[in-house]
Each structure stands twice: as structure tokens, then as C-alpha cells.
Amino acid sequence: MDNNTTLKRTLSLPQMVLYGLGTTVGAGIYALIGELAGISGYLAPTSFLFAAILAGLTALSFAELSCRYPRAAGAALYTQQGFHSHHLTLIIGLLVILAGLVSSAALINAFSGYLNQLIAINNSSSIILVTLLLTSIAVYGIAQSVFLASLITLIEVGGLIWIIFISQGAIAQLPEIGALLIPEFNLTSLSIIFTGTLMAFYAFIGFEDMVDVAEEVQDVKRNLPLAILITLGITTILYMLIMTLAVLSIPPQELAQSSAPLATLFTLHTGKSAEIISLISILAIINGSLIQIIMASRVIYGLSYRHQLPALLSYIHPKTQTPIIATLLAGLTVMTLALIGHLSTLAEITSFLMLIVFSIVNLALWRIKQTEPIIEGCISLPRYVALLAFISSTSFVIISIYSRLA
């Protein structure tokens, strides 16, 4: 069921930055701030900092690779170029797809918690309805999907800036409890930080999704790497500010009990109903979920186009110019996972899967640069940066496995 219809290049640099922010910001602060506070306590901001460094190293690798190979299938394509292994490429591609679908399911799961702040509705019903809506939007067209995602992203980033502004009075608590934010150099503190980092890392997942729409980006060799780095920078600043103000405002264990933590923070500082923040939170979360569905469908399409998955999955509808069958499959899988999973579990699974993917991609770049160190017109990092990114990602994979077995 192959055809000659191609993907359409419609996405500019600002749209790509908003696309990246939409999948990271919604997936992070709005969904996991309470969960992370419960794990890391007052050391949650430090966990975010560690996660930012871990994500930043790999983001540099993706920025260079997206310029070297500006095509769909992202991490799977980079793996093929680095290792020339059909089987490893397929495994990485499937891991990326699975991680995206699990992440989308985690967000839709979180969506139910915020929606219940506004209306009484059965969780299963809300999951089914929102998944059908998002899948329909993704099928309709990439330009329309990204326009909607960009609009929602502006709203959700504005919501975070609003929260930061109204919570700034919490800085007055620094002299009293600021010392609790500084980790001690012992095994207990490090264990708490590293456990939190694995969950906080989920909040930074998103930049790797950006490369999967490479064939739909204008001036891709310039705009895509730049968009990846800008997205990560903005995200890190927002996360650090929000997380710090949150634990200064509300004891972490109390924050962890809230199903809508930013709504709780808003009410605390304003004394007003948090319906508007709950609404923004809902938009942020479903926005991230929409982008994950788009990403997963593009990887499915890319693998199918390269004959690594059934040809049926690479079919592009002539009118919408989207991989319609791949998108429908992604939506159905997300719905199933959201109905049977739990937010924190789904988030941890996503982080673990992506750390494996990042390890392989970083090593792939290290191998590629051995034979082809520089591509004219592309960002070129020192080769040791890719190796350092590989070591850091792999270390967290090992730590994660050890913590589960211990």
C-alpha cells in the first residue's frame, strides 16, 4: 500500500521551539512535580539539575545528528548510520516508539487528575475521549497539529510564568529552610537525588521527538539543531524555578499528596480557586500527549518506509499528507496503555527506555565521528562529548537496574 505522496515542509524555527516546549513542559512540571517531591523531597531541584545535565549532553548529540541526517526515524536512523546493523536499528526504533506511546499514556493518565478538579467524570471515559480527540487531530495534518500545539504551548508557558510570579514570595523562606535544598555528600543524599533524577529526566524527554519531524522542517540543517538547544535551555530555567518555589512554599510530602500540584500552589499563594490553572494544566498535558502520538507515528512511518516494518504503515494519505495508519495504530496503543497504567510507573518506564536509546545514539555519534569528524554546514562537537554522554546515560541505566534488583 505504498504511494508517492511525501511529507510537507511547513515547520519554521519558532514553530519547532514551541513544538519542543509543548512535549517537554507538559510532560514535566504539570504532570510530575508532586511525584518528584515525594521521592526527592527538598532535593527535588537538585534532581532536576542532574536531569538537565544528563539530558543536555544527549541533546548536543541529537543536535549534531539531526543536521548530519535530517530525515524521519530519528534515533533509529542514527543507530543505522553508526552501527550498520539492521537488527539493532529496528530494536532502537521500536524502543523509541514504545517510549513515546508510554509517555503519551502517562500524560493522559495525569490529565484525568487535573480534569477531576473541574468536573466529575470517570477516569476511563476521559482517557478514551481525549485519546480519540488527539488521534483525530494528529491524523488531520501536521501543520494543523503543530499550530494547535504551538498555541497551547504559549498558554502553558504563560501559566508557568504566572505561577513563578505569584510564588516569588516563597523566596523569603530561603533563610529558614534553604539549607535543606543543599545536598549532603553521603550515600543517602546521593541515592535520593539519583532516584529523583530518573523521574525528573522524564520531564526533559521531548527534544528527541523533534528530530522525527525532520522531513517537515524548513531549512532543517539550521533550524532543527538550534530549536533543540533553545528548547532545552528554556525548559531547564522554567523547571528549576518552579520546583524550587514549590518546595519552598509547600512541604514536599504534602505536595506529593496533591493530584494537581500546581493548582495547589496557585491556591496557596492567591487564596483563589485554581480552576484556570487546572485548565491550563489540562491543556499542557494533552498537548504533550498529542506531540508524542505525532512522534511515534513518524518513527513507525520512517521504519516502514525503510522496509523494517510492514509497508502498510508507511501509507501517507494524499489529502492530509500524514501517515494515517501509523497514527491510528499509535493512538490505539496509547489508549490501551493509559487505561491499564499508573502515572509514576509509566514515567519511570519511559525514562528507562529513553536512557537506553540515548546511550546507543551517543555511542553511534562517537563511532560516526571516527570516520567522518566534520560535515560542512553542521554543528560539530568534540568527539569526547558524545563519549561522555554515552557514559552518563549508560550509568543511569545501570543504576536504575541495580535499584530495582536491590
Contacts in CASP RR format, 6 or more apart in sequence:
PFRMAT RR
TARGET T0000
AUTHOR 0000-0000-0000
METHOD contacts of the structure
MODEL  1
MDNNTTLKRTLSLPQMVLYGLGTTVGAGIYALIGELAGISGYLAPTSFLF
AAILAGLTALSFAELSCRYPRAAGAALYTQQGFHSHHLTLIIGLLVILAG
LVSSAALINAFSGYLNQLIAINNSSSIILVTLLLTSIAVYGIAQSVFLAS
LITLIEVGGLIWIIFISQGAIAQLPEIGALLIPEFNLTSLSIIFTGTLMA
FYAFIGFEDMVDVAEEVQDVKRNLPLAILITLGITTILYMLIMTLAVLSI
PPQELAQSSAPLATLFTLHTGKSAEIISLISILAIINGSLIQIIMASRVI
YGLSYRHQLPALLSYIHPKTQTPIIATLLAGLTVMTLALIGHLSTLAEIT
SFLMLIVFSIVNLALWRIKQTEPIIEGCISLPRYVALLAFISSTSFVIIS
IYSRLA
1 311 0 8 1.000
1 312 0 8 1.000
1 315 0 8 1.000
1 325 0 8 1.000
2 311 0 8 1.000
2 314 0 8 1.000
2 315 0 8 1.000
3 315 0 8 1.000
3 316 0 8 1.000
3 318 0 8 1.000
5 316 0 8 1.000
5 317 0 8 1.000
5 318 0 8 1.000
5 321 0 8 1.000
6 215 0 8 1.000
6 316 0 8 1.000
6 321 0 8 1.000
7 72 0 8 1.000
7 142 0 8 1.000
7 215 0 8 1.000
7 216 0 8 1.000
7 316 0 8 1.000
7 321 0 8 1.000
8 142 0 8 1.000
8 143 0 8 1.000
8 216 0 8 1.000
8 321 0 8 1.000
9 215 0 8 1.000
9 216 0 8 1.000
9 217 0 8 1.000
9 218 0 8 1.000
9 220 0 8 1.000
10 142 0 8 1.000
10 143 0 8 1.000
10 146 0 8 1.000
10 216 0 8 1.000
10 218 0 8 1.000
11 19 0 8 1.000
11 142 0 8 1.000
11 143 0 8 1.000
11 146 0 8 1.000
11 213 0 8 1.000
11 216 0 8 1.000
11 217 0 8 1.000
11 218 0 8 1.000
11 223 0 8 1.000
12 218 0 8 1.000
12 223 0 8 1.000
13 218 0 8 1.000
13 219 0 8 1.000
13 222 0 8 1.000
13 223 0 8 1.000
13 226 0 8 1.000
13 227 0 8 1.000
14 150 0 8 1.000
15 146 0 8 1.000
15 147 0 8 1.000
15 150 0 8 1.000
16 210 0 8 1.000
16 217 0 8 1.000
16 223 0 8 1.000
16 224 0 8 1.000
16 227 0 8 1.000
17 227 0 8 1.000
17 230 0 8 1.000
17 231 0 8 1.000
17 234 0 8 1.000
18 146 0 8 1.000
18 149 0 8 1.000
18 150 0 8 1.000
18 153 0 8 1.000
18 154 0 8 1.000
19 146 0 8 1.000
19 149 0 8 1.000
19 150 0 8 1.000
19 153 0 8 1.000
19 210 0 8 1.000
19 213 0 8 1.000
19 227 0 8 1.000
19 291 0 8 1.000
20 153 0 8 1.000
20 206 0 8 1.000
20 207 0 8 1.000
20 209 0 8 1.000
20 210 0 8 1.000
20 227 0 8 1.000
20 231 0 8 1.000
20 291 0 8 1.000
21 153 0 8 1.000
21 157 0 8 1.000
21 231 0 8 1.000
21 234 0 8 1.000
21 235 0 8 1.000
22 149 0 8 1.000
22 152 0 8 1.000
22 153 0 8 1.000
22 156 0 8 1.000
22 284 0 8 1.000
22 287 0 8 1.000
22 288 0 8 1.000
22 291 0 8 1.000
23 205 0 8 1.000
23 206 0 8 1.000
23 209 0 8 1.000
23 210 0 8 1.000
23 287 0 8 1.000
23 288 0 8 1.000
23 291 0 8 1.000
23 292 0 8 1.000
23 295 0 8 1.000
24 203 0 8 1.000
24 204 0 8 1.000
24 205 0 8 1.000
24 206 0 8 1.000
24 207 0 8 1.000
24 231 0 8 1.000
24 232 0 8 1.000
24 235 0 8 1.000
25 153 0 8 1.000
25 156 0 8 1.000
25 157 0 8 1.000
25 160 0 8 1.000
25 235 0 8 1.000
25 238 0 8 1.000
25 284 0 8 1.000
26 107 0 8 1.000
26 156 0 8 1.000
26 284 0 8 1.000
26 285 0 8 1.000
26 287 0 8 1.000
26 288 0 8 1.000
27 103 0 8 1.000
27 106 0 8 1.000
27 107 0 8 1.000
27 202 0 8 1.000
27 203 0 8 1.000
27 205 0 8 1.000
27 206 0 8 1.000
27 285 0 8 1.000
27 288 0 8 1.000
27 292 0 8 1.000
28 202 0 8 1.000
28 203 0 8 1.000
28 204 0 8 1.000
28 239 0 8 1.000
29 160 0 8 1.000
29 203 0 8 1.000
29 238 0 8 1.000
29 239 0 8 1.000
29 242 0 8 1.000
29 243 0 8 1.000
29 262 0 8 1.000
30 110 0 8 1.000
30 114 0 8 1.000
30 156 0 8 1.000
30 262 0 8 1.000
30 281 0 8 1.000
30 284 0 8 1.000
30 285 0 8 1.000
31 106 0 8 1.000
31 107 0 8 1.000
31 110 0 8 1.000
31 203 0 8 1.000
31 285 0 8 1.000
31 343 0 8 1.000
31 347 0 8 1.000
32 110 0 8 1.000
32 199 0 8 1.000
32 200 0 8 1.000
32 202 0 8 1.000
32 203 0 8 1.000
32 343 0 8 1.000
32 344 0 8 1.000
32 347 0 8 1.000
33 242 0 8 1.000
33 243 0 8 1.000
33 246 0 8 1.000
33 255 0 8 1.000
33 261 0 8 1.000
33 262 0 8 1.000
34 246 0 8 1.000
34 255 0 8 1.000
34 256 0 8 1.000
34 258 0 8 1.000
34 261 0 8 1.000
35 199 0 8 1.000
35 256 0 8 1.000
35 343 0 8 1.000
35 344 0 8 1.000
35 347 0 8 1.000
36 44 0 8 1.000
36 47 0 8 1.000
36 48 0 8 1.000
36 196 0 8 1.000
36 199 0 8 1.000
36 200 0 8 1.000
36 203 0 8 1.000
36 243 0 8 1.000
37 44 0 8 1.000
37 246 0 8 1.000
37 247 0 8 1.000
37 252 0 8 1.000
37 253 0 8 1.000
37 255 0 8 1.000
37 256 0 8 1.000
37 261 0 8 1.000
38 44 0 8 1.000
38 252 0 8 1.000
38 253 0 8 1.000
38 255 0 8 1.000
38 256 0 8 1.000
39 47 0 8 1.000
39 192 0 8 1.000
39 195 0 8 1.000
39 196 0 8 1.000
39 199 0 8 1.000
40 46 0 8 1.000
40 47 0 8 1.000
40 192 0 8 1.000
40 193 0 8 1.000
40 195 0 8 1.000
40 196 0 8 1.000
40 200 0 8 1.000
40 252 0 8 1.000
41 192 0 8 1.000
41 247 0 8 1.000
41 252 0 8 1.000
41 253 0 8 1.000
42 177 0 8 1.000
42 178 0 8 1.000
42 180 0 8 1.000
42 181 0 8 1.000
42 247 0 8 1.000
42 252 0 8 1.000
43 181 0 8 1.000
43 183 0 8 1.000
43 189 0 8 1.000
43 192 0 8 1.000
43 193 0 8 1.000
44 196 0 8 1.000
44 200 0 8 1.000
44 243 0 8 1.000
44 246 0 8 1.000
44 247 0 8 1.000
44 252 0 8 1.000
45 181 0 8 1.000
45 240 0 8 1.000
45 243 0 8 1.000
45 244 0 8 1.000
45 247 0 8 1.000
46 181 0 8 1.000
46 183 0 8 1.000
46 193 0 8 1.000
47 192 0 8 1.000
47 193 0 8 1.000
47 195 0 8 1.000
47 196 0 8 1.000
47 197 0 8 1.000
47 199 0 8 1.000
47 200 0 8 1.000
48 200 0 8 1.000
48 203 0 8 1.000
48 236 0 8 1.000
48 239 0 8 1.000
48 240 0 8 1.000
48 243 0 8 1.000
49 240 0 8 1.000
50 193 0 8 1.000
50 194 0 8 1.000
50 197 0 8 1.000
50 200 0 8 1.000
51 196 0 8 1.000
51 197 0 8 1.000
51 200 0 8 1.000
51 201 0 8 1.000
51 203 0 8 1.000
51 204 0 8 1.000
52 204 0 8 1.000
52 232 0 8 1.000
52 235 0 8 1.000
52 236 0 8 1.000
52 239 0 8 1.000
52 240 0 8 1.000
53 392 0 8 1.000
54 197 0 8 1.000
54 201 0 8 1.000
54 204 0 8 1.000
54 392 0 8 1.000
54 393 0 8 1.000
54 396 0 8 1.000
55 201 0 8 1.000
55 204 0 8 1.000
55 205 0 8 1.000
55 207 0 8 1.000
55 232 0 8 1.000
56 204 0 8 1.000
56 232 0 8 1.000
56 389 0 8 1.000
57 362 0 8 1.000
57 385 0 8 1.000
57 388 0 8 1.000
57 389 0 8 1.000
57 392 0 8 1.000
57 393 0 8 1.000
58 208 0 8 1.000
58 358 0 8 1.000
58 361 0 8 1.000
58 362 0 8 1.000
58 389 0 8 1.000
58 393 0 8 1.000
59 207 0 8 1.000
59 228 0 8 1.000
59 229 0 8 1.000
59 232 0 8 1.000
60 229 0 8 1.000
60 381 0 8 1.000
60 385 0 8 1.000
60 389 0 8 1.000
61 358 0 8 1.000
61 361 0 8 1.000
61 362 0 8 1.000
61 365 0 8 1.000
61 381 0 8 1.000
61 385 0 8 1.000
61 386 0 8 1.000
61 389 0 8 1.000
62 207 0 8 1.000
62 208 0 8 1.000
62 210 0 8 1.000
62 211 0 8 1.000
62 228 0 8 1.000
62 361 0 8 1.000
63 224 0 8 1.000
63 225 0 8 1.000
63 226 0 8 1.000
63 228 0 8 1.000
63 229 0 8 1.000
63 379 0 8 1.000
64 225 0 8 1.000
64 365 0 8 1.000
64 378 0 8 1.000
64 379 0 8 1.000
64 380 0 8 1.000
64 381 0 8 1.000
65 74 0 8 1.000
65 78 0 8 1.000
65 211 0 8 1.000
65 361 0 8 1.000
65 364 0 8 1.000
65 365 0 8 1.000
65 368 0 8 1.000
66 74 0 8 1.000
66 210 0 8 1.000
66 211 0 8 1.000
66 214 0 8 1.000
66 220 0 8 1.000
66 224 0 8 1.000
66 225 0 8 1.000
66 228 0 8 1.000
67 220 0 8 1.000
67 221 0 8 1.000
67 224 0 8 1.000
67 225 0 8 1.000
67 375 0 8 1.000
67 377 0 8 1.000
67 378 0 8 1.000
67 379 0 8 1.000
68 81 0 8 1.000
68 368 0 8 1.000
68 375 0 8 1.000
68 378 0 8 1.000
69 77 0 8 1.000
69 78 0 8 1.000
69 81 0 8 1.000
70 214 0 8 1.000
70 215 0 8 1.000
70 217 0 8 1.000
70 220 0 8 1.000
70 221 0 8 1.000
70 224 0 8 1.000
71 77 0 8 1.000
71 214 0 8 1.000
71 215 0 8 1.000
72 212 0 8 1.000
72 213 0 8 1.000
72 214 0 8 1.000
72 215 0 8 1.000
72 298 0 8 1.000
72 299 0 8 1.000
72 301 0 8 1.000
72 302 0 8 1.000
72 305 0 8 1.000
73 93 0 8 1.000
73 212 0 8 1.000
73 298 0 8 1.000
73 299 0 8 1.000
73 301 0 8 1.000
73 302 0 8 1.000
73 303 0 8 1.000
73 305 0 8 1.000
73 306 0 8 1.000
74 96 0 8 1.000
74 208 0 8 1.000
74 211 0 8 1.000
74 212 0 8 1.000
74 214 0 8 1.000
74 299 0 8 1.000
75 92 0 8 1.000
75 93 0 8 1.000
75 96 0 8 1.000
75 208 0 8 1.000
75 211 0 8 1.000
75 299 0 8 1.000
75 357 0 8 1.000
75 360 0 8 1.000
75 361 0 8 1.000
76 89 0 8 1.000
76 90 0 8 1.000
76 92 0 8 1.000
76 93 0 8 1.000
76 96 0 8 1.000
76 299 0 8 1.000
76 302 0 8 1.000
76 303 0 8 1.000
76 308 0 8 1.000
77 89 0 8 1.000
78 361 0 8 1.000
78 364 0 8 1.000
78 365 0 8 1.000
79 85 0 8 1.000
79 88 0 8 1.000
79 89 0 8 1.000
79 92 0 8 1.000
79 93 0 8 1.000
79 360 0 8 1.000
79 361 0 8 1.000
79 364 0 8 1.000
80 86 0 8 1.000
80 89 0 8 1.000
81 364 0 8 1.000
81 368 0 8 1.000
82 364 0 8 1.000
82 365 0 8 1.000
82 367 0 8 1.000
82 368 0 8 1.000
83 89 0 8 1.000
83 360 0 8 1.000
83 364 0 8 1.000
83 367 0 8 1.000
86 308 0 8 1.000
88 360 0 8 1.000
89 308 0 8 1.000
90 303 0 8 1.000
90 308 0 8 1.000
92 357 0 8 1.000
92 360 0 8 1.000
92 361 0 8 1.000
93 299 0 8 1.000
93 303 0 8 1.000
93 357 0 8 1.000
94 303 0 8 1.000
95 353 0 8 1.000
95 356 0 8 1.000
95 357 0 8 1.000
96 208 0 8 1.000
96 212 0 8 1.000
96 296 0 8 1.000
96 299 0 8 1.000
96 354 0 8 1.000
96 357 0 8 1.000
97 296 0 8 1.000
97 299 0 8 1.000
97 300 0 8 1.000
97 330 0 8 1.000
98 353 0 8 1.000
99 205 0 8 1.000
99 349 0 8 1.000
99 350 0 8 1.000
99 353 0 8 1.000
99 354 0 8 1.000
99 357 0 8 1.000
100 209 0 8 1.000
100 292 0 8 1.000
100 295 0 8 1.000
100 296 0 8 1.000
100 350 0 8 1.000
101 292 0 8 1.000
101 293 0 8 1.000
101 296 0 8 1.000
101 330 0 8 1.000
101 331 0 8 1.000
101 333 0 8 1.000
101 334 0 8 1.000
101 337 0 8 1.000
102 337 0 8 1.000
102 346 0 8 1.000
102 349 0 8 1.000
102 350 0 8 1.000
102 353 0 8 1.000
103 202 0 8 1.000
103 205 0 8 1.000
103 292 0 8 1.000
103 346 0 8 1.000
103 347 0 8 1.000
103 350 0 8 1.000
104 288 0 8 1.000
104 289 0 8 1.000
104 292 0 8 1.000
104 293 0 8 1.000
104 296 0 8 1.000
104 330 0 8 1.000
104 331 0 8 1.000
104 334 0 8 1.000
104 337 0 8 1.000
104 338 0 8 1.000
105 334 0 8 1.000
105 335 0 8 1.000
105 336 0 8 1.000
105 337 0 8 1.000
105 338 0 8 1.000
105 341 0 8 1.000
105 346 0 8 1.000
106 202 0 8 1.000
106 338 0 8 1.000
106 343 0 8 1.000
106 346 0 8 1.000
106 347 0 8 1.000
106 350 0 8 1.000
107 285 0 8 1.000
107 286 0 8 1.000
107 288 0 8 1.000
107 289 0 8 1.000
107 292 0 8 1.000
108 127 0 8 1.000
108 130 0 8 1.000
108 131 0 8 1.000
108 285 0 8 1.000
108 286 0 8 1.000
108 289 0 8 1.000
108 334 0 8 1.000
108 335 0 8 1.000
108 338 0 8 1.000
109 127 0 8 1.000
109 338 0 8 1.000
109 341 0 8 1.000
109 342 0 8 1.000
109 343 0 8 1.000
109 346 0 8 1.000
110 285 0 8 1.000
110 343 0 8 1.000
111 126 0 8 1.000
111 127 0 8 1.000
111 130 0 8 1.000
111 282 0 8 1.000
111 285 0 8 1.000
111 286 0 8 1.000
111 289 0 8 1.000
112 123 0 8 1.000
112 126 0 8 1.000
112 127 0 8 1.000
113 123 0 8 1.000
113 259 0 8 1.000
113 260 0 8 1.000
114 259 0 8 1.000
114 260 0 8 1.000
114 263 0 8 1.000
114 278 0 8 1.000
114 281 0 8 1.000
114 282 0 8 1.000
114 285 0 8 1.000
115 121 0 8 1.000
115 126 0 8 1.000
115 278 0 8 1.000
115 282 0 8 1.000
116 123 0 8 1.000
116 259 0 8 1.000
117 259 0 8 1.000
117 260 0 8 1.000
117 263 0 8 1.000
117 274 0 8 1.000
117 275 0 8 1.000
117 278 0 8 1.000
118 275 0 8 1.000
118 278 0 8 1.000
118 279 0 8 1.000
118 282 0 8 1.000
124 339 0 8 1.000
127 335 0 8 1.000
127 338 0 8 1.000
127 339 0 8 1.000
128 335 0 8 1.000
128 339 0 8 1.000
130 286 0 8 1.000
130 289 0 8 1.000
131 331 0 8 1.000
131 334 0 8 1.000
131 335 0 8 1.000
131 338 0 8 1.000
132 335 0 8 1.000
134 286 0 8 1.000
134 289 0 8 1.000
134 290 0 8 1.000
134 293 0 8 1.000
134 331 0 8 1.000
134 334 0 8 1.000
135 293 0 8 1.000
135 327 0 8 1.000
135 328 0 8 1.000
135 330 0 8 1.000
135 331 0 8 1.000
135 332 0 8 1.000
135 334 0 8 1.000
137 144 0 8 1.000
137 145 0 8 1.000
137 148 0 8 1.000
137 290 0 8 1.000
138 145 0 8 1.000
138 290 0 8 1.000
138 293 0 8 1.000
138 294 0 8 1.000
138 297 0 8 1.000
138 322 0 8 1.000
138 327 0 8 1.000
138 330 0 8 1.000
138 331 0 8 1.000
139 317 0 8 1.000
139 320 0 8 1.000
139 322 0 8 1.000
139 324 0 8 1.000
139 327 0 8 1.000
139 328 0 8 1.000
140 320 0 8 1.000
140 322 0 8 1.000
141 320 0 8 1.000
141 321 0 8 1.000
141 322 0 8 1.000
142 213 0 8 1.000
142 216 0 8 1.000
142 294 0 8 1.000
142 321 0 8 1.000
142 322 0 8 1.000
145 290 0 8 1.000
145 294 0 8 1.000
148 290 0 8 1.000
149 287 0 8 1.000
149 288 0 8 1.000
149 290 0 8 1.000
149 291 0 8 1.000
152 283 0 8 1.000
152 284 0 8 1.000
152 286 0 8 1.000
152 287 0 8 1.000
153 287 0 8 1.000
155 280 0 8 1.000
155 283 0 8 1.000
155 284 0 8 1.000
156 280 0 8 1.000
156 281 0 8 1.000
156 283 0 8 1.000
156 284 0 8 1.000
156 287 0 8 1.000
157 234 0 8 1.000
157 238 0 8 1.000
158 280 0 8 1.000
159 277 0 8 1.000
159 280 0 8 1.000
160 238 0 8 1.000
160 242 0 8 1.000
161 238 0 8 1.000
162 277 0 8 1.000
163 242 0 8 1.000
163 245 0 8 1.000
163 262 0 8 1.000
163 265 0 8 1.000
163 266 0 8 1.000
163 277 0 8 1.000
164 238 0 8 1.000
164 241 0 8 1.000
164 242 0 8 1.000
164 245 0 8 1.000
166 266 0 8 1.000
166 269 0 8 1.000
166 270 0 8 1.000
167 245 0 8 1.000
167 246 0 8 1.000
167 249 0 8 1.000
167 265 0 8 1.000
167 269 0 8 1.000
168 245 0 8 1.000
169 269 0 8 1.000
170 245 0 8 1.000
170 248 0 8 1.000
170 249 0 8 1.000
170 269 0 8 1.000
171 245 0 8 1.000
171 248 0 8 1.000
173 248 0 8 1.000
173 249 0 8 1.000
174 248 0 8 1.000
177 248 0 8 1.000
178 248 0 8 1.000
181 244 0 8 1.000
181 247 0 8 1.000
183 189 0 8 1.000
183 190 0 8 1.000
183 192 0 8 1.000
183 193 0 8 1.000
194 396 0 8 1.000
194 399 0 8 1.000
195 403 0 8 1.000
197 396 0 8 1.000
198 348 0 8 1.000
198 351 0 8 1.000
198 352 0 8 1.000
198 355 0 8 1.000
198 396 0 8 1.000
198 399 0 8 1.000
198 400 0 8 1.000
199 344 0 8 1.000
199 347 0 8 1.000
199 348 0 8 1.000
199 351 0 8 1.000
200 239 0 8 1.000
201 351 0 8 1.000
201 354 0 8 1.000
201 355 0 8 1.000
201 396 0 8 1.000
202 347 0 8 1.000
202 348 0 8 1.000
202 350 0 8 1.000
202 351 0 8 1.000
203 235 0 8 1.000
203 239 0 8 1.000
204 232 0 8 1.000
204 235 0 8 1.000
204 236 0 8 1.000
204 239 0 8 1.000
205 350 0 8 1.000
205 351 0 8 1.000
205 354 0 8 1.000
206 231 0 8 1.000
206 291 0 8 1.000
206 295 0 8 1.000
207 228 0 8 1.000
207 231 0 8 1.000
207 232 0 8 1.000
208 354 0 8 1.000
208 357 0 8 1.000
208 358 0 8 1.000
209 291 0 8 1.000
209 292 0 8 1.000
209 294 0 8 1.000
209 295 0 8 1.000
210 224 0 8 1.000
210 227 0 8 1.000
210 228 0 8 1.000
210 231 0 8 1.000
211 224 0 8 1.000
211 228 0 8 1.000
212 295 0 8 1.000
212 298 0 8 1.000
212 299 0 8 1.000
213 294 0 8 1.000
213 295 0 8 1.000
213 298 0 8 1.000
214 220 0 8 1.000
214 224 0 8 1.000
217 223 0 8 1.000
217 224 0 8 1.000
221 377 0 8 1.000
221 378 0 8 1.000
225 378 0 8 1.000
225 379 0 8 1.000
242 262 0 8 1.000
245 265 0 8 1.000
246 255 0 8 1.000
246 261 0 8 1.000
246 262 0 8 1.000
246 265 0 8 1.000
247 255 0 8 1.000
249 265 0 8 1.000
249 268 0 8 1.000
249 269 0 8 1.000
250 264 0 8 1.000
250 265 0 8 1.000
250 268 0 8 1.000
255 261 0 8 1.000
255 264 0 8 1.000
255 265 0 8 1.000
258 264 0 8 1.000
260 274 0 8 1.000
260 277 0 8 1.000
260 278 0 8 1.000
260 281 0 8 1.000
262 274 0 8 1.000
262 277 0 8 1.000
262 281 0 8 1.000
263 274 0 8 1.000
263 277 0 8 1.000
263 278 0 8 1.000
263 281 0 8 1.000
264 274 0 8 1.000
266 272 0 8 1.000
266 274 0 8 1.000
266 277 0 8 1.000
267 273 0 8 1.000
267 274 0 8 1.000
289 334 0 8 1.000
292 334 0 8 1.000
293 327 0 8 1.000
293 330 0 8 1.000
293 331 0 8 1.000
293 334 0 8 1.000
294 327 0 8 1.000
296 330 0 8 1.000
296 333 0 8 1.000
297 322 0 8 1.000
297 323 0 8 1.000
297 326 0 8 1.000
297 327 0 8 1.000
297 329 0 8 1.000
297 330 0 8 1.000
298 323 0 8 1.000
298 326 0 8 1.000
300 309 0 8 1.000
300 313 0 8 1.000
300 323 0 8 1.000
300 326 0 8 1.000
300 329 0 8 1.000
300 330 0 8 1.000
301 313 0 8 1.000
301 314 0 8 1.000
301 316 0 8 1.000
301 323 0 8 1.000
301 326 0 8 1.000
302 314 0 8 1.000
303 309 0 8 1.000
303 313 0 8 1.000
304 310 0 8 1.000
304 311 0 8 1.000
304 312 0 8 1.000
304 313 0 8 1.000
304 314 0 8 1.000
304 323 0 8 1.000
304 326 0 8 1.000
305 314 0 8 1.000
312 325 0 8 1.000
313 323 0 8 1.000
313 325 0 8 1.000
313 326 0 8 1.000
313 329 0 8 1.000
314 323 0 8 1.000
314 326 0 8 1.000
315 323 0 8 1.000
315 324 0 8 1.000
315 325 0 8 1.000
315 326 0 8 1.000
316 322 0 8 1.000
316 323 0 8 1.000
316 324 0 8 1.000
317 324 0 8 1.000
337 346 0 8 1.000
351 400 0 8 1.000
352 397 0 8 1.000
352 400 0 8 1.000
355 393 0 8 1.000
355 394 0 8 1.000
355 396 0 8 1.000
355 397 0 8 1.000
355 400 0 8 1.000
356 397 0 8 1.000
358 389 0 8 1.000
358 393 0 8 1.000
359 390 0 8 1.000
359 393 0 8 1.000
359 394 0 8 1.000
359 397 0 8 1.000
362 386 0 8 1.000
362 387 0 8 1.000
362 389 0 8 1.000
362 390 0 8 1.000
362 393 0 8 1.000
363 386 0 8 1.000
363 387 0 8 1.000
363 390 0 8 1.000
365 386 0 8 1.000
366 383 0 8 1.000
366 386 0 8 1.000
366 387 0 8 1.000
366 390 0 8 1.000
369 383 0 8 1.000
369 386 0 8 1.000
370 383 0 8 1.000
373 380 0 8 1.000
373 383 0 8 1.000
374 380 0 8 1.000
END
